[in-house]
Amino acid sequence: MYNIQEEKMTAIFQETSKPKVIEGLTGGWELVIGMEVHAQISSKSKLFSGASTSFGSEPNSNVSFIDAGMPGMLPVLNKFCIEQAVRTGLGLNAKINLISKFDRKNYFYPDLPQGYQISQLFEPLVGEGEVTIDVKPGITRKVRIERIHIEQDAGKSIHDLDPELSFVDLNRTGVALMEIVSKPDIRSPEEASEYVRKIRQILRYLGTCDGNMQEGSLRADVNISVCRVGDYSKYEETGDLSSLGTRCEIKNMNSMRFIHQAIDFESKRQIGIIEDGGLINQETRLYDPEKNETRSLRSKEEAHDYRYFPCPDLLPLELKERWVKSIAETLPELPDIKRNRFISTYGITEYDASILTAEIESADFFEKVAKTRDGKTSANWIINDLFGRLNKEAISLDKSPISTDQLGGIIDLILTNQISTKIAKELFDIVWRNGGDPADIVVKNGMLQVSDISSLEEVISQIIDKNPEQVNKIKTNPKLIGWFVGQVMKATDGKANPKSVNELLTEKLLIK
């Protein structure tokens, strides 16, 4: 086995998230959750064939003889897929097994022409790791990774094209998947959805999975059981899973919101059955988001039901330690490390850093803007103005009408006191709609800030002369200076330098 520890990975928070307790009719119950995240490996070709993995192709157009289960066709392992899986294991601080083996998982279904799925049950490529999830500000939980194995995906059955017929699309058949299996360390619906979010974030930073849940690139199976308050500690002491109750598996969840809702419903369903004197059947269930309920799909299969045996067409996979090290040396800066650096380097808040590092694209955008500028100002404009406008108009960051150079130009004009914040927002709107160089726009449109003292004094004198009553009141209520500032800004169409205005008004009205 080979293991690389992320030396720079240090926990930001110390407090561990408390397990969710649901009060039933007979006392309190704790939730126990384990997850299997199925992540499609970012690769142009499939795990054992050269067929394309492109999404949205015509049905059955990305299918090789191997994918179609033609007799005599032998699998050829895609080295890049193995590299991506190793990369993922290293990013999750997991053990890389230098020797792993492939197994056949046997079952019949129309979208599986081979009649078996090549997987890794007994000796997976990646062993134990861990990931830290941020449940709330200052509150985290460490979730242990049990294993990561690689396997083929199945095809897709289509039932809604004809009232009497079903169809099969084999484009996904043979696509490489990583199954990331956690320990039963997750203790609430909030932690479960945050765990999936964190896994997705890390995979996207690593470039090993695009994390597109709508397209099926990332799916999760949720294993959930309930136990009496205190029984989980017995499991921690002994490792005895029987202390955790009988689990049910909710299959193919592709939404973090649905994961949260499904766990909430399923936990209460199990508690109700147990408190009524019934028993929980170990089974696979589906979540119906329209009815907000889970329903039984089939009894839970065990390994022996699939008749696992070593794949006779593939030799054991043996990796060189130096090859694994070479992959480790190319790992990018991971989200938690980047977040810590943003806080220390740019002086931004933990909250802002978390938003900016949520996606690798937003982190890169911020860094390009803030590299030679004030970090706090850059973060505020990106989060509040840019992200706010993008969300309002349903535009992704990569399609942003405003580039890093343009937003940086606007910020430069603010920081050099050439424009006010009010004018900056008008300028932002102009650049958003029409493009152009912010510096040129402010000159052409007469938007530059008025800092000339003599000009400001003239405006201020006129306002003072026109408002003798307010002048008298300010002697007893100095806060009225804000009113005068507003009048000056109004008179100058927002172009007056606020700092200069405040200083001049203070001198003329408050200093005797």
C-alpha positions in Angstrom: 0.0 0.0 0.0 1.0 3.5 -0.6 -0.2 6.6 1.3 0.4 10.2 0.8 -0.6 12.6 3.6 -1.4 16.2 2.7 1.1 18.0 4.9 -0.6 21.3 4.5 -4.1 20.1 5.4 -4.8 21.6 8.7 -8.3 21.9 10.3 -9.6 25.4 10.5 -12.2 24.5 13.1 -12.1 22.4 16.2 -15.7 21.8 17.3 -17.3 18.6 16.0 -20.8 18.6 14.8 -23.3 17.0 17.1 -25.5 14.1 15.8 -29.1 14.9 15.0 -31.5 13.5 17.6 -35.1 12.9 16.7 -37.6 12.6 19.6 -40.0 9.7 19.1 -42.9 8.5 21.2 -40.6 6.3 23.2 -37.4 8.4 23.5 -34.6 9.9 21.4 -33.2 8.4 18.2 -29.9 9.1 16.4 -29.3 8.9 12.7 -26.5 6.8 11.2 -25.7 7.5 7.6 -23.1 6.0 5.2 -22.8 7.1 1.5 -21.6 5.6 -1.7 -20.8 8.3 -4.2 -20.6 7.2 -7.8 -18.4 9.7 -9.7 -17.9 9.4 -13.5 -14.2 9.7 -14.3 -13.3 12.6 -16.5 -12.0 10.7 -19.6 -12.7 10.9 -23.3 -13.0 7.2 -23.6 -14.4 4.4 -21.5 -12.8 2.1 -18.9 -12.2 -0.9 -21.1 -12.8 0.4 -24.7 -12.0 3.3 -26.9 -15.7 4.4 -27.3 -16.5 8.1 -26.6 -17.9 9.2 -23.3 -19.4 12.5 -24.7 -22.8 13.4 -23.1 -25.8 14.0 -25.2 -24.8 11.9 -28.2 -27.4 10.1 -30.3 -28.6 6.9 -28.5 -26.3 3.9 -29.0 -23.8 5.9 -31.0 -20.9 5.6 -28.4 -20.8 1.8 -28.2 -17.9 -0.5 -29.0 -18.1 -4.3 -29.5 -16.9 -4.7 -25.9 -19.7 -2.4 -24.5 -22.3 -4.4 -26.6 -21.1 -7.7 -25.1 -20.1 -9.2 -28.4 -18.5 -12.7 -28.0 -14.7 -12.9 -27.9 -14.2 -9.2 -27.1 -11.6 -8.6 -24.4 -11.3 -5.5 -22.2 -8.3 -3.2 -22.5 -7.7 -1.2 -19.4 -7.7 2.6 -19.8 -4.5 3.8 -18.1 -5.7 7.4 -17.8 -8.8 6.3 -15.8 -6.5 4.6 -13.4 -4.4 7.7 -13.1 -7.6 9.8 -12.4 -8.7 7.3 -9.7 -5.2 7.5 -8.0 -5.3 11.2 -8.2 -8.7 11.2 -6.5 -7.4 8.9 -3.8 -4.5 11.2 -3.1 -6.8 14.2 -3.0 -8.9 12.5 -0.3 -5.8 11.6 1.7 -6.4 8.0 1.1 -4.1 4.9 0.8 -3.2 3.9 -2.7 -2.9 0.1 -3.1 0.0 -0.7 -5.4 -1.7 -4.0 -6.2 -5.4 -4.3 -6.9 -7.7 -6.7 -8.7 -10.8 -6.7 -10.8 -13.9 -8.8 -10.1 -17.0 -9.7 -12.0 -20.3 -8.7 -10.5 -22.9 -10.9 -12.2 -26.5 -9.9 -12.8 -28.9 -9.6 -15.7 -30.5 -6.4 -16.9 -31.3 -5.2 -20.4 -28.9 -2.3 -20.1 -26.0 -4.6 -19.2 -25.2 -6.6 -22.4 -22.2 -8.5 -20.9 -24.4 -9.9 -18.1 -21.8 -8.7 -15.6 -20.2 -5.6 -14.4 -16.4 -5.4 -14.0 -15.7 -4.0 -10.5 -13.4 -4.3 -7.5 -14.9 -6.0 -4.5 -12.1 -7.7 -2.7 -8.9 -5.7 -3.5 -9.8 -2.1 -4.5 -7.4 0.4 -6.0 -7.8 2.9 -3.1 -8.1 2.2 0.6 -9.0 4.3 3.6 -9.0 8.1 3.6 -10.9 10.9 5.1 -12.6 14.2 4.3 -13.5 17.1 6.6 -16.9 18.7 6.0 -18.0 22.1 7.2 -21.4 21.7 8.6 -21.7 25.3 10.0 -19.2 28.1 10.6 -16.9 26.7 13.2 -18.4 23.3 13.2 -17.0 20.3 11.2 -17.1 16.6 11.0 -14.5 14.1 9.8 -15.9 11.4 7.6 -13.8 8.4 7.0 -13.5 7.0 3.5 -13.6 3.1 3.6 -12.5 2.5 0.0 -12.6 3.8 -3.6 -13.0 1.2 -6.3 -13.3 1.6 -10.1 -16.0 -0.1 -12.1 -18.1 0.1 -15.3 -21.3 2.0 -15.5 -24.4 0.4 -17.0 -26.6 1.7 -19.8 -29.9 3.5 -19.5 -33.4 2.0 -19.8 -36.0 4.4 -21.2 -39.6 3.7 -20.4 -41.5 7.0 -21.4 -41.2 6.9 -25.2 -43.9 4.4 -25.8 -46.8 3.1 -23.7 -46.0 -0.5 -24.5 -42.3 -0.6 -25.2 -39.1 0.1 -23.3 -35.8 1.1 -25.0 -32.2 0.8 -24.1 -29.4 3.4 -24.7 -26.0 1.8 -24.3 -23.9 5.0 -24.5 -23.1 5.0 -20.8 -22.3 1.3 -20.8 -18.7 0.8 -19.9 -18.1 4.4 -18.7 -15.5 4.5 -15.9 -16.9 5.2 -12.4 -15.3 5.7 -9.1 -17.4 4.4 -6.2 -16.4 6.4 -3.1 -17.6 4.5 0.0 -17.8 6.2 3.3 -17.9 4.8 6.8 -21.2 5.3 8.7 -19.8 8.6 10.2 -22.5 11.0 8.9 -25.0 11.9 11.5 -27.6 14.2 10.0 -29.3 15.2 6.7 -27.3 18.4 6.7 -24.0 16.5 7.1 -25.0 14.2 4.3 -25.7 16.9 1.7 -22.6 18.8 2.8 -20.5 15.6 2.4 -21.6 15.2 -1.2 -21.0 18.9 -1.8 -17.4 18.5 -0.4 -16.7 15.4 -2.4 -17.9 17.1 -5.5 -15.8 20.2 -4.8 -12.6 18.2 -4.3 -13.2 16.1 -7.5 -13.7 19.3 -9.5 -10.5 20.8 -8.1 -8.7 17.6 -9.0 -10.2 17.5 -12.5 -11.2 13.9 -12.1 -15.0 14.3 -12.3 -17.0 17.2 -13.6 -19.6 16.7 -10.8 -22.6 17.4 -13.1 -25.4 15.8 -11.1 -28.0 16.7 -13.7 -26.2 14.7 -16.3 -25.6 11.8 -14.0 -21.8 12.3 -13.6 -22.2 12.3 -9.9 -24.8 10.2 -8.0 -25.1 9.0 -4.5 -26.6 6.0 -2.7 -27.6 6.8 0.9 -27.5 4.0 3.6 -29.5 5.1 6.6 -30.4 3.5 9.9 -31.6 4.8 13.3 -30.4 3.8 16.8 -31.1 4.7 20.3 -29.2 7.7 21.8 -25.9 6.2 23.1 -25.8 3.1 20.9 -23.5 4.8 18.4 -20.8 5.0 21.1 -21.0 1.2 21.4 -20.1 0.9 17.7 -17.2 3.3 18.1 -15.9 1.2 21.0 -16.4 -2.2 19.5 -16.8 -1.7 15.7 -20.0 -3.8 16.0 -22.4 -2.6 13.3 -25.4 -4.3 14.9 -25.5 -1.5 17.4 -26.5 0.9 14.6 -29.8 -0.8 13.6 -30.9 -2.2 10.3 -30.1 0.0 7.3 -32.0 0.8 4.1 -30.3 2.0 1.0 -31.8 4.9 -1.0 -30.5 4.6 -4.6 -29.4 7.1 -7.3 -29.8 10.4 -5.5 -28.7 13.3 -7.9 -29.6 16.3 -5.8 -28.3 17.5 -2.5 -31.7 19.0 -1.6 -33.3 15.6 -2.4 -30.7 13.8 -0.3 -31.6 16.0 2.7 -35.4 15.4 2.2 -35.0 11.7 1.6 -33.0 11.2 4.8 -35.5 13.2 6.8 -38.4 11.2 5.6 -36.7 7.8 5.8 -35.4 8.3 9.3 -38.9 9.2 10.6 -40.4 6.2 8.7 -38.0 3.8 10.4 -38.6 5.3 13.8 -42.4 5.0 13.4 -42.1 1.3 12.4 -39.8 0.4 15.3 -41.9 2.3 17.9 -45.0 0.5 16.6 -43.3 -2.9 17.3 -42.3 -3.7 13.8 -38.9 -4.6 12.2 -37.0 -2.7 9.6 -36.4 -4.8 6.5 -32.9 -4.4 4.9 -33.9 -3.2 1.4 -33.2 -0.9 -1.4 -35.6 2.1 -1.7 -36.2 4.9 -4.1 -37.1 8.5 -3.3 -40.0 10.2 -4.9 -39.5 14.0 -4.7 -43.0 14.8 -5.9 -44.6 12.9 -3.0 -41.6 13.4 -0.7 -41.4 9.8 0.3 -39.3 6.7 -0.1 -40.7 3.4 -1.4 -39.4 -0.1 -1.6 -37.6 -1.2 -4.7 -36.2 -4.6 -3.9 -34.7 -6.5 -1.0 -31.1 -5.5 -0.3 -28.7 -7.8 -2.2 -25.5 -9.1 -0.5 -22.2 -9.8 -2.3 -23.1 -13.5 -2.6 -26.2 -12.7 -4.6 -24.0 -11.3 -7.4 -21.7 -14.3 -7.5 -18.5 -12.2 -7.4 -15.4 -13.9 -8.8 -12.1 -12.7 -10.1 -12.3 -11.3 -13.7 -10.6 -13.9 -15.9 -9.9 -11.3 -18.6 -7.8 -9.0 -16.5 -4.5 -9.5 -14.6 -3.9 -7.9 -11.2 -3.2 -4.2 -11.5 0.3 -3.4 -10.3 1.4 0.2 -9.8 4.9 1.6 -9.4 5.5 3.7 -6.3 7.4 6.3 -8.3 4.4 6.6 -10.7 2.1 7.3 -7.8 4.5 9.9 -6.5 4.7 11.6 -9.8 0.9 11.9 -9.8 1.0 13.3 -6.2 3.5 16.0 -7.3 0.9 17.3 -9.8 -1.9 17.7 -7.4 -3.5 21.2 -7.3 -4.0 23.3 -4.3 -7.1 21.7 -2.7 -10.1 23.7 -1.4 -9.4 23.8 2.3 -5.8 24.8 1.7 -6.8 27.5 -0.8 -9.5 28.8 1.6 -6.9 29.1 4.4 -4.5 30.9 2.1 -7.2 33.4 0.9 -7.9 34.3 4.5 -4.3 34.8 5.4 -3.0 36.4 2.2 -5.9 38.6 1.2 -7.4 39.4 4.7 -10.9 38.3 3.7 -13.4 36.7 6.1 -13.8 33.0 6.4 -17.3 33.3 5.0 -16.1 35.1 1.9 -13.3 32.7 1.4 -15.7 29.8 1.5 -17.9 31.3 -1.1 -14.9 32.2 -3.4 -13.4 28.7 -3.1 -16.7 26.8 -3.5 -15.8 26.3 -7.2 -12.4 26.3 -8.8 -13.6 28.8 -11.4 -14.6 31.4 -8.8 -11.4 30.9 -6.9 -9.3 31.5 -10.0 -11.4 34.5 -10.9 -10.9 36.1 -7.5 -7.2 35.5 -7.5 -6.8 37.1 -10.9 -8.7 40.2 -9.7 -7.2 40.4 -6.2 -3.6 39.6 -7.0 -2.5 43.2 -7.3 -5.4 44.8 -5.4 -7.1 45.0 -2.1 -8.5 41.6 -1.2 -11.5 42.7 0.7 -12.7 45.2 -1.9 -12.2 42.5 -4.6 -14.1 39.9 -2.7 -17.0 42.3 -2.0 -17.4 43.2 -5.7 -17.1 39.7 -6.9 -19.5 38.2 -4.3 -22.1 41.0 -4.1 -22.1 42.6 -7.5 -20.8 40.1 -10.0 -22.2 36.9 -8.5 -25.4 38.7 -7.6 -25.9 39.8 -11.2 -24.9 36.4 -12.6 -27.4 34.6 -10.4 -30.1 37.1 -11.2 -29.7 36.6 -14.9 -28.9 32.8 -14.7 -25.5 33.1 -16.3 -22.5 30.9 -15.3 -19.2 32.5 -14.4 -17.5 31.3 -17.6 -20.1 33.2 -19.6 -19.7 36.4 -17.5 -19.9 39.6 -19.6 -17.4 41.2 -17.3 -13.8 39.8 -17.4 -11.3 39.8 -14.6 -9.4 42.7 -16.2 -12.6 44.8 -16.5 -13.7 44.2 -12.9 -10.2 44.9 -11.8 -10.2 48.1 -13.7 -13.4 49.2 -11.9 -11.9 48.4 -8.6 -8.7 50.3 -9.5 -10.8 53.5 -10.2 -12.4 53.1 -6.8 -9.2 52.6 -4.9 -7.5 55.6 -6.6 -10.5 57.8 -5.7 -11.2 58.5 -9.3 -14.9 57.4 -9.0 -17.3 57.0 -6.1 -18.9 53.7 -5.1 -22.2 55.0 -6.5 -20.6 55.8 -9.9 -18.8 52.5 -9.8 -22.1 50.6 -9.7 -23.3 52.7 -12.7 -20.0 51.9 -14.5 -20.4 48.2 -13.7 -23.8 48.2 -15.4 -22.4 50.0 -18.5 -19.5 47.5 -18.8 -21.9 44.6 -18.2 -24.2 45.7 -21.1 -21.8 47.2 -23.5 -18.3 46.1 -22.6 -15.3 48.3 -23.0 -12.4 49.7 -20.9 -13.7 51.1 -17.6 -11.0 53.8 -17.5 -12.0 55.0 -21.0 -15.7 54.9 -20.2 -15.4 57.2 -17.1 -13.5 59.8 -19.1 -15.8 59.7 -22.1 -19.0 59.9 -20.0 -17.7 62.5 -17.5 -17.9 60.1 -14.5 -14.6 61.0 -12.8 -14.9 62.0 -9.2 -14.8 65.7 -8.2 -11.9 66.1 -5.8 -11.0 69.7 -6.6 -11.4 71.5 -3.3 -12.4 74.9 -4.7 -15.2 73.3 -6.8 -16.5 71.4 -3.8 -16.3 74.5 -1.5 -18.4 76.4 -4.0 -21.1 73.7 -4.0 -21.0 73.3 -0.2 -21.3 77.1 0.3 -24.4 77.2 -1.9 -26.0 74.4 0.1 -25.2 76.0 3.4 -26.7 79.3 2.3 -29.9 77.7 1.1 -30.5 75.7 4.4 -30.0 78.0 7.4 -32.4 76.0 9.5 -30.4 72.8 9.1 -27.2 74.7 9.8 -28.6 75.8 13.2 -29.8 72.3 14.0 -26.4 70.7 13.3 -25.0 72.6 16.3 -27.0 70.4 18.6 -27.2 67.4 16.4 -23.8 66.7 14.7 -25.2 63.6 13.0 -27.0 65.9 10.6 -23.8 66.2 8.7 -24.9 63.1 6.8 -27.8 65.1 5.4 -25.4 67.7 4.1 -23.2 65.1 2.5 -26.2 63.7 0.8 -27.1 67.1 -0.6 -23.6 67.6 -1.9 -23.5 64.2 -3.6 -26.9 64.9 -5.1 -25.7 68.3 -6.4 -22.7 66.7 -8.1 -24.5 63.7 -9.5 -22.6 61.5 -7.1 -19.3 62.6 -8.4 -18.0 64.4 -5.3 -15.2 62.7 -3.3 -17.0 61.6 -0.1 -13.9 61.9 2.0 -13.2 65.5 0.8 -16.9 66.4 1.3 -16.9 65.1 4.9 -13.7 67.0 5.7 -14.9 70.3 4.3 -18.3 70.1 5.9 -16.8 69.2 9.2 -14.5 72.2 8.9 -17.3 74.6 8.0 -20.1 73.4 10.2 -18.7 71.6 13.2 -15.3 73.1 14.0 -15.5 76.4 15.8 
